[in-house]
Amino acid sequence: AAASDAYKRQSATIAGGERRGRAGVSGARIPARVLVRYVRREIRSVPESDRAMLMSAFRGIAETEDAEGIAQYGDNFRSLARLASEYNNWAGAMDCDHLHDGMGFIPAHMSVSRLLEASLQSVDSSISLPYWEYTIDVESIIANNDGHFQAWRDIPAFTDSWFGRTDIKSGFVRGGYFADMSLEGNEYTTVSNSWGLIR
């Protein structure tokens, strides 16, 4: 079974009568089904250790190709290149933007987020994908920056600790975990620009 399965069969050890200094502690092993619940946190409340594990898993899906990842991590693995290409294909289709137009916005993004989370959990089953409550930043910008929305560049999501800041001239992220990463067309790409890059 894949590492990200919510239910896993495990043996639970129940030790009876354990006290400091007491010899001959006995225990019983019983089969049990353990329910794993993931806690989804807003990015500002993610502990540093959890953020480091999440970014390490991101690096894993960014640096591993699909065939190798599936062989190593299981069927839930999707490379970052594949996920980005599939997202771009759905959003950039000529007939319509299948991710951002109409009433499908929320369920489409929930589905894409779940695919990403399942891939990350195939690399490290202890993590969960955090969410970004951007209304906190909107209110802060309105209150503290006179509504000057260039202040978006200074919010926590776009620091080197998270997703990095985009260089205005080059369009690349220049610091943090995603520094100088490019997403090039691949076997999953159906929509790209004239240089073969996905947006």
Disulfide bonds with the S-S distance in Angstrom:
none
